[in-house]
């Protein structure tokens, strides 16, 4: 018997953070605002607009506070930012972001290379962020994102039990939500179904999101596997831009337009207008000359068999 898929799914656009931080081009702030506005007009209601990291480390994201302020003017838009430490969280709280995403690598080697902290040191940082959030009186949510959950180019195998230990540790430290990420594209549908099912037993509805990279062409298949165990929120990047500095040659997240099309074709409502989304993707190609964009829908177009572009 076929399993019951969620009738609705949410796509969180992360191209403005995960995508832009991974390419050389520094996109002007006015174009980022145009990207946010056009995505909103296309029906996207969750956007990760940037990251509160030191501007000298990621000049591509130096305007994150300005983007949060702009995005908060759009009614009903849920605004996320990535924060690597307490200082970044304090800046995000001051800016009024709706959600702080704290990256945690289940791979110790990746964690030290990426954040210069062990996984457990990141958990301790989440506890400090929770205390700062509560003291400020803000309603901002804290999401602990467990990356390299399916393996790591530096460490190799990552034990599922370690991933699940860190999921529980994040919740115990005060994270409101947790998510799992296939940072370097090692996952397959079976491993996705198994790990997300086990994580749901720990976190329940607090298991918030799935983040899949299309490094080996399995991102959409992995989304489907996650849907089958009840996951209904997915990160995606317009044009599939992005990647991981510790996975040379890797492509970025699943392309937003491809994911939105697959869900629409399966009668899973996302609220996204595919025609408008493809128009934005075309604009993105002109904003990022010389950068490689990914995704199949932009090349092939919408099929005549799709009854509606929404």
N, C-alpha and C positions, 0 to 999 in steps of 0.2 A: 504494500500500500504506500502511495506517495505521501510524504510528510506535508503538513500544513505550513506554508510559507507565510511570513508576516504580510498583511495587506498593505502596509505602508513602511517605507524606509526613509531615513534621513541621510543625505549626503553632506558631509562637512568639507567645504572647499579649503584645501591647505596649500594651494599653489603659491599664494602670496608669502608664505613662510617656508615650507618645506621645499617648494619649487625654486623660489628666487634665491634662497641661501646657497643653493647648490650650483648656480651658474655664475659666470663672470659678469654678465651685464647688470648694471645698477639701474633699475627702473625708476624714473622720476616719480615723485609723490603724486603729481596730478594724474598720471596714468594709472597708478595703483588705485586712486579714488575712482577713476573711470571703470576700472576692473570691478571693484566692489559694487558700484552702482549698477553696472550691466548684469552682474551675477544676481544681484537682488531683483532686478527687473525680470530676469529669467526664472525666478522662483526659488533661488537658493536662499535658505534662511539660517544657515550656520556657516561662518567663515572664520578661519584662523588667519588673522590679518598680519601677524608678524611675531617677533620674539624680542623680549627684553634682555638682550645680551649687550656686552660692551660694543659700541659702534666701531671701534678699531678692529674688532674681531670679525664682525659681519656688517660692513658698511651698507650692504644691500638692505638691511633691516633697521637702519638708524632712525627711520621715521615712524616707528611703530606706535608711539604715543599719539602722533597726529592722526594716524589711520584709525586707532581706536576711537578717538573723538569724532571723526567723520562717520565711521560705521554706526556709532551709537545714535546718530540722527535718523537712521533708517528704521522705521517702525517695525518691530517684530524680528529684527535681525539679532541673532545670538552671536556674540563676539568673543572669540577665543584668542589667546596668545600663549606662546611657549615661554616658560621661565626656567632657567637652569639652577637658580639659587634663591636665597632669601631676598637679596637685594633686588633681583629682577622681579620677584613676587611683590615686593613693596611698591615698586614702580608701576606694576600692573594694577595693583589695588588702587593706587592714586589715580590712575588713568580711567578706572571704571570698567575694566574688562569683565565680561560675564563669567568667564572660565579661565583658569590657569592650568595649562598642561605642563606637567613636570616629567621630563623624560628620564627613564631609568632603564639601564641595560641589564638584562638578566645575565649577559656575558660579562664576567669580571674584567676580562681583557679589553673589551669594547668600552666598558664604563670608564676605566682608567684612561683610555686613549681619548675618549670623547668628552668626558666631564672632569677628569682628574679626581674622581671619587670612586670608592667602591659602591656596589649596589646598596649595601646597608648604610653607608654614609649618606646616600641620596634619600633613603627612607627617613633618616634622622632629620634631614633638611626639610622634608615634607611636614614633619611634626612641628618644626619651627614656623613654617609657612601657615600651617593651620592655626597656630597660636596668634600669629600676626593678623590673620584674616579675622579671627574671632574678636580680637582686641579692637580692630577697626570698626566692627559692626557691619562690615560689608556682607552682601549676600552672594558674593562671588563663589563659584564652585571650584574645587580643586580636583583635578583628574591626574592620577598617576598612570603614565603610559609605559608599560613594560615592553621595551624594545628588544631586538634580537631574540624574540621568544621562540623562534624555530631554528636557531642556529646562527653562527657568527663566522665571518671570514677570518677573524683573528684567532678565535678560540676553537672554532669547529663546533662540535656538538654542545648544545645547551640542554641540560636535563629538564624535562617537563616538571619534575618535582621542585626544582629550584625556581622555575617561573611561578608556580603556584604558591610557593613559600613567600615570594616577593609580593604577589597579589594580596595575600593575607596581611603581610607586614605593612603594606601601603594603607590598607583599610584600618588596621590597628593604629597607624600613625595619624589618622584623621583625614585621609583622602575621601572625598565624597563619591568619587567615581574611579574606576580603573578601566584600562583598555590594553589590548595586546597588539603588538606590531611585528610584522615580518620585515624588519629593517633592511635586510640584504637579499631578500627574495629566495629564501631556502624552503619556504612552506609548500606543501601539497594539500589537496583537498582532504585526504584522510587525516593527516596530522592536524589540520585546522579544525575539523569536526571534533576530533578527540580532545584537543587541548581546550577549545572554547567550551565544550560540554563540561569538562572538569572545572574550568574556571567559573562557570555559571553556578555550580554547586557551592562554591565558596562565596561568590559575590552577589548572586541573584541579579536583581535589576540594576545593581550598581556596576555591573559589567557593561560599560557604556558604548564602546566603539571598537571597530576592527580597522587595522591600518595595513594594507598590503601593497608591496612593491611588485612591479611587473618585470622584474629582472630576467626571469626565465619563462615569461609568457603565461604564468598561471594565476595572475591576480584575479581575473573574473571568475575562474573556476573556484578559487579560494573564497571569494565573496559568496558564491552559491553554496559552498559547504557551510559557511558561517550562517547564512540565511536558514539553512535546514535545521540548525540547532537554536534558532530564535534570535540571532543577532540582527538588529535592524538599524544600525548607524554605522556609516563607513566614511573614512577619510578618502579623498580623491583630489587629484591635482589637474587643473585644466591643461590639456595638451600633454599630460603625463610627464611634466617637467619635474626635476628633482633628482634624488639619489642619495647616496651615502658616501662620505669621504673615505670610509674604510672598506668600500666595496667598489674598487676601480672598474669602470666600464658599465656599472649598473645603471639601468634606466630608473625613472622615478616611480611615483605612485601610479596606481591604476588611473587612467585618464578619466576625468570627470564625465566627459561627454559619452564615452563608451559605457561607463557604469550606469549613467542615467538612461541610456538607450536600452541596455539589457534589462533593467528593472521595469521600464515602461513596456517593453515587449512581453514581459512576464506578468503584466497587469498589477505590478506593485507600485503604488502611488508614491511619488517623490515631490509632487508639486512643481516640477521643473518643466519649463517649455523648451523642448529640444531645439526648435528652430532658432530661438533667441540665444540659446547656449552655443550653438554652432556659429552664430554670427559673432559672438564674443571670442570664440576660439580663433576665428579668422583675424580679428583685430589683434589678438595676442601674437599671432605670427608676424605681424608688422611691427609690433612693439619690441620683439626680441629677434631682430635680424641676426643671422649667423648662429643662433641657438637651435638645437635639434628638438623638435616637438614630436611627440609620439601619439599613438591612438589610431584606430581604424575608421571610426565613423566619419571623421573629417575628410578622409580620403574617399570613402565609398558613398557617403550621403545617407539620408534616411530612406529606407526601403518603401516601395509603394504599398506594401502589405500592412504597414503600420497605420492603423486607422486614424490616429491623431498624433500631432507633434508634441503633445503635452504628456 
